[in-house]
Amino acid sequence: MLNATDVAMTPASLIVSRFGSKSAVADAVGVHRTRVYDWLRDKERGGSGGRIPQSHHLKLLEAARERGIPLTAAELIGASEAA
């Protein structure tokens, strides 16, 4: 479920916002925090343009559930951006 502040966010920035920090996201999926910075970086600058690699989606959904963080699979792929 998106709230008003989430509407313009990329999937990566939404996840960081919900988890509270880049380090918390990195810990949840077992990567160094620089990987999370790469997700946030524009494609022109070598990042993923706000996209989260699919290999991390299940880990993020599980971590969110364990922490009581609202998160859906649609939000991970940016389904609201296409709507």
VENUR-V503473 format. One record per residue. N is the residue number from 1. RES is the residue in one small letter. SS is DSSP state (a for helix, b for strand, c for the rest). BURIAL is I if it has 24 or more other C-alpha atoms within 12 Angstrom, else O. Layout:
# VENUR-V503473
<<N,RES,SS,BURIAL> <N,RES,SS,BURIAL>>
This chain:
# VENUR-V503473
<<1,m,c,O> <2,l,c,O> <3,n,c,O> <4,a,c,O> <5,t,c,O> <6,d,c,O> <7,v,c,O> <8,a,c,O> <9,m,c,I> <10,t,c,I> <11,p,a,I> <12,a,a,I> <13,s,a,I> <14,l,a,I> <15,i,a,I> <16,v,a,I> <17,s,a,O> <18,r,a,I> <19,f,a,I> <20,g,c,O> <21,s,c,O> <22,k,a,I> <23,s,a,O> <24,a,a,O> <25,v,a,I> <26,a,a,I> <27,d,a,O> <28,a,a,I> <29,v,a,I> <30,g,c,O> <31,v,c,O> <32,h,c,O> <33,r,a,O> <34,t,a,O> <35,r,a,I> <36,v,a,I> <37,y,a,I> <38,d,a,I> <39,w,a,I> <40,l,a,I> <41,r,c,O> <42,d,c,O> <43,k,a,O> <44,e,a,O> <45,r,a,O> <46,g,c,O> <47,g,c,O> <48,s,c,O> <49,g,c,O> <50,g,c,I> <51,r,c,I> <52,i,c,I> <53,p,c,I> <54,q,a,O> <55,s,a,O> <56,h,a,I> <57,h,a,I> <58,l,a,O> <59,k,a,I> <60,l,a,I> <61,l,a,I> <62,e,a,O> <63,a,a,I> <64,a,a,I> <65,r,a,O> <66,e,a,O> <67,r,a,O> <68,g,c,O> <69,i,c,O> <70,p,c,I> <71,l,c,I> <72,t,c,I> <73,a,a,I> <74,a,a,O> <75,e,a,I> <76,l,a,I> <77,i,a,I> <78,g,c,I> <79,a,a,O> <80,s,a,O> <81,e,a,O> <82,a,a,O> <83,a,c,O>>
